[in-house]
């Protein structure tokens, strides 16, 4: 259901661009958007602030909106005693991170919707997540909570101010380890952290179903990428097996959309069968990157197929006409989570003929009563499509040879997809975010390179062009959000780090030095405006809005932290350009956060992937040759097919274009083809070998 307001009782949110804020523009709650007007009103009227943070595709945000924010009694209680502010966490992750940290400190947990009560200065004194309208099952409801907070404000406001001050002071102490307090341990300590991280992941690994821990299970692809790189470093086959098993299990489960392709947000059960149905752009990007690395590491084509399927979904459903990528698809339609995605046996029978309907029901584990406990709430007799074994293992039971079964399944999928498109679709959040687009650009570009698919590189290039045209403010500065023809909100660390990542991958896919030059420009702006004196990076720029806290986050959650990605970018850019100052900045970041990482290494998998790069051995590879010649293509094809994660590759084209890369990477200036044939110049740990025109010799130097 599209909850965007079109009625006459709209509040202040109707002028906003965020789909989430527009969903609440018709509430009887007198919402303010985040800004000076709201806080001035709170000070003038001496009222506490009620802050509600969520996002457009959040199921429980929808539930709380319907129960409470659309309810006249709750709205009256809010409007009479509070100044109410609504924030889209995807538009303003800086605000979300501050108050999520407060909620976690006060309650020990967090999530969305995020509910915060705070002073007119923005200092929180009470927080939680979802609250029902009325108290039930021991959980206080909004109709009981709001009068209690209002009474406390009138009777004990000084105590609430003091409590808020103490909380902000405590949270302000969080961050990187100052130089003066850092341990003297060096790179050997980082190597130990890699081993500890693997040990922690192995301890939580579910050997039966893949993934880590019990329910709920999240994709966490940066953990899989760490395992692949740890296998490459140590040769421990179990690390590779853990990553492969997890990807295959997710692809078979209901957490994968077997009809529309792409991954849902997470699985509510240990077996990956019952998903939370929303689809996030960043999950598609990170899963595609993990699959591409798994394909290179293992040599198995199944992972490349999964990456291609993800790309197909994003191209069809999540790409705007100008090339930018949309943010998310909702879990809900017709007021129910998952209704769009669930099938009854009768629905299957109406779309497919008898034999195909029986085949689909058997392979996807469907039954007439539904195949999961909550099916009756969504659709009586509803089934989530999932497989217990891959088609090639099931071929013998069906009497169809494996390749034939694969083609038959694809025909079935297309017919189901066409039929599903006739249903009421979930809301699509069509705002374009620079940070998430950076991740998707990185994935498409990496796919273009690894799979030798120029169309993927073209899609990545078009998206990058959109960001640079619509969300680039000049001087290396970025904006965060574009929607409905309007770009706004100062870019945050993730915008700079992720988009730089995308540009680096685009250079590797196209060898267009313009992408590398722009990556260096944006990275330089990040260093100027986000870096602190201890080597870490603030989430907000020094010119950004001043919130009650300026966060410095490292935790690699659903996606890697901006600090982790920035560290990896600095290392790669240093190797690509020969600039040692960039590597020194990466070392400073490693030192700044090493103490924090020691507490639980597996919470910082992408940081440790960057540490793995820093520890080496790493390689710089320069291919010098005529850009379109077959011998140059052979060299690049060999590199594309190889898993060499701690490496950078430059192309120095012979003739026109050489000057452009020489200007960026001066060390390439003397590198020329050998006897008219493309040559590979390989340096390992700052030691360079004699150039070679033999691809096999090049691989030998890299092994």
C-alpha positions in Angstrom: 0.0 0.0 0.0 1.3 3.5 -0.9 1.0 5.5 2.3 2.0 8.8 0.7 -0.4 11.5 1.8 -2.6 13.2 -0.8 -5.3 14.4 1.6 -6.0 17.8 3.0 -4.9 17.1 6.7 -1.3 17.0 5.8 1.4 18.1 8.2 4.8 19.8 7.6 6.3 16.7 6.0 4.4 17.1 2.7 7.1 19.3 1.3 9.8 16.7 1.9 11.4 14.5 -0.8 11.9 11.3 1.3 9.4 8.6 0.5 9.4 7.7 4.2 8.6 11.2 5.4 5.9 11.5 2.7 4.3 8.3 4.0 3.7 10.2 7.3 2.6 13.5 5.7 -1.1 12.7 6.3 -0.7 11.6 9.9 -2.7 13.5 12.5 0.6 13.8 14.4 2.0 17.4 13.9 5.3 16.1 12.5 8.3 18.4 11.9 11.2 17.4 9.7 14.6 17.6 11.4 15.7 21.2 11.5 15.9 24.5 13.5 12.2 25.1 13.4 11.4 22.1 15.4 14.1 22.7 18.1 13.2 26.4 18.4 9.5 25.4 18.9 10.6 22.9 21.7 12.6 25.6 23.4 9.9 28.2 23.0 7.1 26.0 24.3 9.4 24.2 26.9 8.5 20.8 25.6 10.5 17.6 25.2 11.2 16.3 21.7 9.7 13.1 20.4 12.0 11.7 17.7 10.9 8.8 15.5 13.4 7.4 13.0 12.7 4.7 10.4 12.7 4.1 6.7 10.3 3.5 3.9 10.6 -0.3 3.6 10.7 -1.1 7.3 7.9 -3.5 8.2 7.6 -2.6 11.9 7.8 1.1 11.0 4.6 0.5 9.0 3.0 -1.3 11.9 3.8 1.5 14.4 2.6 4.1 11.9 -0.7 2.3 11.4 -1.3 1.6 15.1 -0.1 4.8 16.6 0.8 7.7 14.2 -2.5 7.3 12.3 -4.5 7.1 15.5 -6.2 10.3 16.8 -5.7 9.5 20.5 -2.0 8.9 20.2 -1.6 11.9 18.0 -3.4 14.1 20.6 -1.1 12.9 23.3 2.0 13.6 21.1 0.8 17.0 19.9 -0.2 18.3 23.3 3.0 17.4 25.2 5.8 17.0 22.6 7.4 18.5 19.6 7.5 15.6 17.1 10.2 15.0 14.6 10.3 12.4 11.9 13.6 11.3 10.3 14.4 9.0 7.4 17.5 7.0 8.6 18.6 6.5 5.0 18.5 10.2 4.3 20.2 11.1 7.6 22.3 8.2 8.7 24.3 10.8 10.8 21.3 11.5 13.0 20.4 7.8 13.1 23.8 6.7 14.3 23.8 9.3 17.2 20.5 8.2 18.6 20.9 4.5 17.8 24.0 4.6 20.0 22.0 6.3 22.7 19.3 3.7 22.5 21.8 0.8 22.6 23.4 2.4 25.6 20.1 2.9 27.4 18.5 -0.4 26.6 21.2 -2.8 25.4 19.6 -3.2 21.9 18.4 -1.2 19.0 16.5 -1.3 15.7 13.8 0.4 13.7 11.5 2.1 14.3 13.7 4.0 16.7 11.9 6.0 19.3 13.8 8.7 21.3 12.7 11.3 23.8 15.1 14.2 24.2 15.6 17.7 25.4 15.2 20.8 23.2 19.0 20.7 22.7 18.7 17.3 21.2 20.1 15.3 24.1 18.4 12.0 24.7 17.1 10.8 28.0 14.8 7.9 27.1 14.8 5.6 24.0 13.3 2.4 22.6 12.3 0.9 19.3 8.7 -0.3 18.5 6.0 0.5 21.0 2.4 -0.7 20.5 -0.5 1.6 20.8 -1.6 0.1 24.1 0.3 -2.0 26.7 0.4 -5.7 25.9 2.5 -8.7 26.9 4.4 -6.6 29.4 5.4 -4.0 26.8 4.3 -0.5 27.6 2.1 1.1 25.0 2.2 4.7 23.6 -1.0 5.7 25.3 0.5 4.8 28.7 4.1 5.8 27.9 3.4 9.3 26.6 1.6 10.6 29.7 4.4 9.2 32.0 7.1 11.0 30.0 5.1 14.2 29.9 4.5 14.0 33.7 8.2 13.4 34.3 9.1 16.4 32.2 6.9 18.7 34.3 7.9 17.3 37.6 11.6 16.4 37.2 12.9 18.2 34.1 16.3 19.1 35.8 16.9 15.4 36.5 16.1 14.5 32.9 18.5 17.2 31.7 21.3 15.9 33.9 20.7 12.3 32.8 20.8 13.4 29.1 24.1 15.3 29.7 25.7 12.2 31.4 24.6 10.0 28.5 26.0 12.4 25.8 29.2 12.7 27.8 29.6 8.9 28.0 29.0 8.4 24.3 31.5 11.2 23.5 34.2 9.1 25.0 33.8 6.4 22.3 36.1 6.4 19.3 39.6 5.6 18.1 42.5 5.1 20.5 44.5 8.3 20.9 48.1 8.1 19.7 49.3 8.7 23.3 47.5 5.6 24.5 48.2 3.1 21.7 50.1 -0.1 22.4 53.5 -0.4 20.7 52.5 -3.6 19.0 52.9 -3.5 15.2 51.8 -5.4 12.2 52.4 -8.8 13.9 49.4 -7.9 16.2 47.2 -7.4 13.1 48.2 -10.8 11.9 47.1 -12.3 15.2 43.7 -10.5 14.8 43.2 -12.2 11.5 43.5 -15.6 13.1 41.3 -14.6 16.0 38.6 -13.3 13.6 38.6 -16.6 11.7 38.4 -18.5 15.0 35.4 -16.5 16.2 33.6 -17.0 12.8 34.4 -20.7 12.9 33.1 -21.0 16.4 29.7 -19.5 15.3 29.6 -21.3 12.0 26.5 -23.4 11.3 28.0 -26.5 9.6 24.6 -27.8 8.6 23.0 -24.8 7.0 25.8 -22.3 6.6 25.9 -18.8 8.0 26.8 -17.9 11.6 24.8 -18.4 14.7 21.1 -19.2 14.9 18.0 -17.3 13.9 17.7 -14.7 12.6 20.5 -15.0 10.0 21.8 -12.1 8.0 23.8 -12.4 4.7 26.9 -10.4 6.1 28.8 -10.8 2.9 31.8 -8.9 4.2 32.3 -11.9 6.5 32.4 -14.2 3.5 34.9 -12.0 1.7 37.1 -12.1 4.8 36.9 -15.9 4.8 37.9 -16.0 1.1 40.9 -13.8 1.7 41.9 -15.6 4.8 41.9 -18.9 2.8 44.1 -17.1 0.2 46.5 -16.0 3.0 46.7 -19.3 5.0 45.6 -22.0 2.6 43.0 -23.2 5.2 40.4 -25.0 3.1 37.8 -24.8 5.8 37.6 -21.0 5.4 36.8 -21.4 1.7 34.3 -24.2 2.5 32.5 -22.0 5.1 32.1 -19.2 2.6 31.0 -21.5 -0.3 28.5 -23.4 1.9 26.9 -20.2 3.1 26.4 -18.7 -0.3 25.0 -22.0 -1.7 22.6 -22.4 1.2 21.3 -18.8 0.9 20.8 -19.3 -2.9 18.7 -22.4 -2.2 16.7 -20.9 0.6 13.7 -18.6 0.7 15.9 -15.7 1.6 16.6 -15.7 -2.2 13.8 -14.6 -4.5 13.5 -17.6 -6.9 11.0 -15.8 -9.1 12.3 -12.2 -9.2 15.9 -12.9 -8.3 18.0 -11.0 -5.7 18.3 -11.5 -2.0 15.8 -10.5 0.7 17.0 -8.7 3.8 17.5 -11.7 6.2 16.2 -15.0 7.2 14.0 -15.4 10.3 15.0 -19.0 10.7 18.2 -21.0 10.8 17.6 -22.8 7.5 17.4 -19.6 5.4 13.8 -20.5 4.4 11.5 -17.8 5.8 12.8 -14.3 5.0 12.1 -10.8 6.1 11.0 -9.9 2.6 12.3 -6.4 2.0 15.1 -6.0 -0.5 17.9 -3.5 0.0 20.3 -2.3 -2.7 23.3 -2.6 -0.5 22.6 -6.3 0.1 22.5 -6.9 -3.6 25.8 -5.1 -4.1 27.7 -6.8 -1.3 26.4 -10.3 -2.1 27.4 -9.8 -5.8 30.9 -8.8 -4.7 31.1 -11.9 -2.4 29.9 -14.2 -5.2 32.4 -12.8 -7.7 35.3 -13.4 -5.3 34.0 -16.9 -4.5 33.8 -17.6 -8.2 37.4 -16.6 -8.7 38.7 -18.3 -5.6 36.9 -21.6 -6.2 36.8 -21.8 -9.9 33.1 -22.8 -9.7 30.7 -21.2 -12.1 27.7 -21.3 -9.7 28.8 -18.2 -7.9 29.2 -16.2 -11.1 25.7 -17.3 -12.1 24.4 -15.9 -8.8 26.2 -12.6 -9.4 24.6 -12.4 -12.8 21.2 -13.1 -11.4 21.6 -10.3 -8.8 22.7 -7.9 -11.6 19.6 -8.9 -13.7 17.4 -8.1 -10.7 19.0 -4.7 -10.1 19.0 -3.8 -13.8 15.3 -4.7 -14.1 13.9 -3.4 -10.8 16.3 -1.0 -9.1 17.8 1.1 -11.9 16.4 4.6 -12.8 16.2 5.9 -16.3 19.2 8.2 -15.7 21.4 5.4 -14.4 21.2 5.9 -10.7 20.2 2.9 -8.5 17.1 3.0 -6.3 17.4 2.2 -2.6 15.0 -0.6 -1.6 11.8 -2.5 -2.2 9.3 -2.9 0.7 8.4 -6.2 2.4 4.7 -5.3 2.5 1.9 -5.1 -0.1 -1.8 -4.9 0.5 -0.9 -4.3 4.2 0.8 -7.7 4.7 4.5 -8.6 4.8 5.5 -11.0 2.1 2.1 -11.3 0.3 3.6 -10.3 -3.0 6.1 -13.2 -2.8 4.1 -16.1 -1.5 2.3 -18.7 -3.7 -0.5 -21.1 -3.1 -0.7 -24.4 -5.0 -3.9 -23.1 -6.8 -2.0 -20.0 -8.0 0.8 -22.1 -9.4 -1.7 -24.3 -11.1 -3.3 -21.3 -12.9 0.0 -20.1 -14.2 1.7 -23.4 -15.2 0.4 -26.5 -17.0 -0.1 -29.6 -15.0 3.3 -31.2 -15.4 5.2 -27.9 -14.8 3.0 -27.1 -11.8 3.8 -30.5 -10.2 7.5 -30.0 -11.0 7.5 -26.5 -9.4 5.6 -27.7 -6.4 8.0 -30.6 -5.8 11.3 -28.7 -6.4 10.2 -25.6 -4.3 8.7 -27.7 -1.5 5.1 -26.4 -1.8 2.1 -28.0 -0.2 -1.6 -27.3 -0.1 -1.6 -26.1 3.5 1.4 -23.8 3.2 5.0 -24.5 4.1 5.7 -22.1 6.9 3.8 -21.4 10.2 2.7 -17.8 9.5 1.4 -18.6 6.0 -2.2 -18.2 7.0 -1.7 -14.7 8.1 -0.2 -13.7 4.8 -2.2 -15.9 2.4 -4.1 -19.1 3.4 -2.1 -22.0 2.0 0.8 -19.7 1.1 4.2 -21.1 0.2 7.6 -19.5 0.2 9.6 -21.0 -2.6 12.8 -22.7 -1.5 14.9 -25.6 -2.5 16.6 -28.3 -0.4 19.2 -29.2 -3.0 20.5 -27.6 -6.2 18.8 -28.6 -9.5 21.7 -30.7 -10.7 21.4 -33.0 -7.7 17.6 -33.2 -8.2 17.8 -34.0 -11.9 17.9 -37.8 -11.4 14.7 -37.8 -9.3 12.8 -35.9 -11.9 14.0 -38.0 -14.9 15.3 -34.8 -16.6 18.9 -34.4 -17.5 20.6 -31.5 -15.5 20.9 -29.0 -18.3 17.3 -29.7 -19.4 16.0 -29.2 -15.9 17.9 -25.9 -15.6 16.3 -24.6 -18.8 12.9 -25.9 -17.7 13.2 -24.1 -14.3 14.1 -20.8 -16.1 11.0 -21.1 -18.3 8.9 -21.7 -15.1 10.5 -18.7 -13.4 9.7 -16.4 -16.2 6.1 -17.4 -16.4 5.7 -17.0 -12.6 7.5 -13.7 -12.8 5.1 -12.4 -15.4 2.1 -13.5 -13.3 3.5 -12.0 -10.1 3.9 -8.7 -11.9 0.1 -8.5 -12.1 -0.1 -8.4 -8.3 -0.1 -5.3 -6.2 3.5 -4.5 -5.9 5.4 -3.5 -2.8 6.5 0.1 -2.5 9.8 0.9 -4.2 11.9 3.6 -2.5 13.2 5.4 -5.5 15.6 7.8 -3.9 19.2 7.6 -5.0 21.9 7.5 -2.3 25.5 8.2 -3.1 26.9 5.7 -0.6 24.7 2.7 -1.7 25.2 3.6 -5.3 28.9 3.5 -4.7 28.6 -0.1 -3.5 26.5 -1.1 -6.5 28.9 0.7 -8.9 31.7 -1.3 -7.3 29.8 -4.6 -7.8 28.8 -3.9 -11.4 32.3 -2.8 -12.3 33.9 -5.8 -10.5 31.4 -8.0 -12.5 32.4 -6.4 -15.7 36.0 -7.2 -15.0 35.7 -10.7 -13.5 33.1 -11.9 -15.9 34.4 -10.0 -18.9 31.0 -8.4 -19.5 31.4 -4.9 -20.8 27.6 -4.2 -20.3 28.1 -4.4 -16.5 31.0 -1.9 -16.7 28.8 0.4 -18.9 26.0 0.2 -16.3 28.5 1.1 -13.5 29.9 3.9 -15.6 26.4 5.4 -16.3 25.6 5.3 -12.5 28.9 6.9 -11.7 28.1 9.6 -14.3 24.8 10.2 -12.7 26.4 10.7 -9.3 29.0 13.0 -10.7 26.4 15.0 -12.6 23.7 15.2 -9.9 25.4 14.7 -6.5 28.9 16.1 -7.0 29.3 19.6 -5.5 32.8 20.3 -6.9 36.1 20.3 -5.1 35.8 16.6 -4.2 32.6 17.3 -2.2 29.6 15.0 -2.5 25.9 15.3 -1.6 24.1 12.3 -0.1 20.5 12.1 -1.6 18.8 12.6 -4.9 15.1 12.3 -5.5 12.4 13.9 -7.7 14.9 16.1 -9.4 16.5 17.4 -6.2 19.9 16.7 -4.6 20.5 17.6 -1.0 22.2 16.7 2.3 25.9 17.0 2.8 27.7 13.8 2.0 28.9 11.7 4.9 31.9 9.4 5.3 30.1 6.4 3.7 29.3 8.5 0.6 33.0 9.4 0.1 34.4 6.0 1.0 31.9 3.8 -1.0 31.8 6.0 -4.1 35.6 6.1 -4.1 35.5 2.3 -3.9 33.2 2.3 -6.9 35.4 4.6 -8.9 38.5 2.4 -8.1 36.6 -0.7 -9.4 35.5 1.2 -12.5 39.1 2.1 -13.3 40.0 -1.6 -12.9 37.2 -2.6 -15.3 37.7 0.1 -18.0 41.2 1.5 -17.4 39.8 4.9 -18.0 42.2 7.1 -16.0 39.4 9.7 -15.5 37.8 7.4 -12.9 41.1 7.0 -11.0 41.7 10.8 -11.1 38.2 11.4 -9.7 38.7 8.8 -7.0 41.8 10.5 -5.9 40.0 13.9 -5.8 37.2 12.6 -3.6 39.5 10.6 -1.4 41.6 13.8 -0.8 38.4 15.7 0.2 37.6 12.9 2.6 41.1 13.2 4.2 40.6 17.0 4.5 37.2 17.0 6.0 36.6 13.8 7.9 40.0 12.7 9.3 40.8 13.3 13.0 44.1 13.9 14.6 44.3 10.2 15.6 44.0 8.8 12.1 40.3 7.7 12.2 37.5 9.2 10.3 34.4 11.0 11.6 31.1 10.1 10.1 30.3 13.7 9.4 32.5 16.4 7.7 34.0 19.3 9.6 31.7 21.6 7.6 28.5 19.5 8.3 25.7 20.1 10.7 26.8 20.0 14.4 24.9 17.3 16.2 25.2 16.5 19.9 27.8 13.9 19.0 30.3 13.5 16.1 30.5 9.8 15.7 33.6 7.7 14.6 32.3 4.2 13.8 34.2 1.1 12.8 31.7 -1.7 13.4 31.1 -3.6 10.1 27.4 -4.3 10.4 25.0 -5.0 7.5 27.6 -3.3 5.3 31.2 -2.4 6.0 31.9 0.8 8.0 33.1 3.9 6.2 36.4 3.7 8.2 37.1 0.1 7.0 36.4 1.0 3.4 38.4 4.2 3.6 41.4 2.2 4.9 41.1 -0.3 2.0 40.8 2.6 -0.5 43.8 4.3 0.9 45.9 1.2 0.4 44.7 0.5 -3.1 45.2 4.2 -4.2 48.6 4.2 -2.7 49.6 1.2 -4.7 47.9 2.5 -7.9 49.7 5.9 -7.7 52.9 5.1 -5.8 52.0 7.7 -3.2 53.4 6.5 0.2 51.5 9.2 2.1 48.2 7.4 1.4 49.5 4.1 2.8 50.7 6.0 5.9 47.2 7.3 6.3 45.9 3.7 6.2 48.5 2.7 8.8 47.3 5.5 11.0 43.7 4.3 10.7 44.8 0.7 11.5 46.6 2.0 14.6 43.7 4.2 15.6 41.2 1.3 15.8 43.4 -1.7 16.6 42.5 -1.6 20.3 38.8 -1.6 19.5 39.2 -4.5 17.1 41.0 -6.6 19.7 37.9 -6.8 21.8 36.0 -8.8 19.2 37.8 -9.1 15.8 34.9 -10.8 14.0 32.8 -7.6 14.3 35.3 -5.9 12.0 35.7 -8.2 9.1 36.2 -5.6 6.4 38.7 -3.7 8.5 40.6 -6.9 8.8 40.4 -7.5 5.1 42.1 -4.1 4.7 44.6 -5.2 7.4 45.3 -8.3 5.4 46.1 -6.1 2.4 48.4 -4.0 4.5 50.2 -7.0 5.8 50.9 -8.3 2.3 52.2 -9.7 0.3 50.6 -7.3 -2.1 51.3 -6.8 -5.8 51.3 -3.9 -8.3 50.8 -5.1 -11.9 51.3 -2.8 -14.8 50.4 -4.1 -18.3 52.1 -2.1 -21.0 50.8 -2.7 -24.5 48.6 -1.5 -27.3 45.1 -1.2 -25.7 43.2 -3.2 -28.3 45.8 -5.8 -29.2 45.2 -9.5 -28.6 48.4 -9.9 -26.5 47.3 -7.2 -24.2 43.8 -8.7 -23.9 45.4 -12.1 -23.1 47.3 -10.6 -20.2 44.2 -8.9 -18.8 42.1 -12.0 -19.3 44.5 -14.1 -17.2 44.4 -11.5 -14.4 40.5 -11.4 -14.6 40.3 -15.1 -14.1 42.7 -15.2 -11.2 42.0 -14.6 -7.5 44.6 -12.1 -6.4 42.7 -9.9 -4.0 45.8 -8.1 -2.6 46.7 -6.5 -6.0 46.2 -3.5 -8.2 46.3 -3.5 -11.9 47.2 -0.5 -14.2 47.1 -0.4 -17.9 49.7 1.8 -19.6 48.6 2.0 -23.2 51.3 2.3 -25.7 50.9 5.5 -27.7 48.1 8.0 -27.1 46.8 7.9 -23.5 50.1 6.9 -21.9 50.6 10.5 -20.6 47.3 10.4 -18.7 48.3 7.4 -16.6 51.9 8.6 -16.2 50.5 11.8 -14.7 48.7 9.8 -12.0 51.2 7.0 -11.5 54.6 8.5 -12.4 56.4 5.2 -11.7 54.8 3.7 -14.9 56.5 6.3 -17.2 59.4 4.0 -18.3 57.3 0.8 -18.7 57.1 -0.2 -22.4 56.1 -3.3 -24.3 58.8 -5.9 -25.0 59.7 -6.3 -28.7 56.3 -4.9 -29.6 54.4 -7.4 -27.4 52.4 -6.5 -24.2 54.5 -6.8 -21.1 53.6 -7.3 -17.5 55.6 -5.4 -14.9 55.1 -7.1 -11.5 56.2 -5.7 -8.2 55.6 -7.6 -4.9 56.1 -5.9 -1.5 57.9 -3.0 -3.2 60.3 -5.3 -5.1 60.0 -5.4 -8.9 60.7 -8.3 -11.2 61.9 -8.2 -14.7 59.0 -7.6 -17.1 57.6 -10.5 -19.0 55.4 -11.0 -22.1 54.5 -14.5 -21.0 51.1 -14.7 -19.1 52.2 -17.9 -17.4 55.4 -16.3 -16.2 53.3 -13.3 -14.9 51.2 -15.7 -12.8 54.3 -17.4 -11.5 55.6 -14.0 -10.3 52.2 -13.5 -8.5 52.0 -16.9 -6.8 
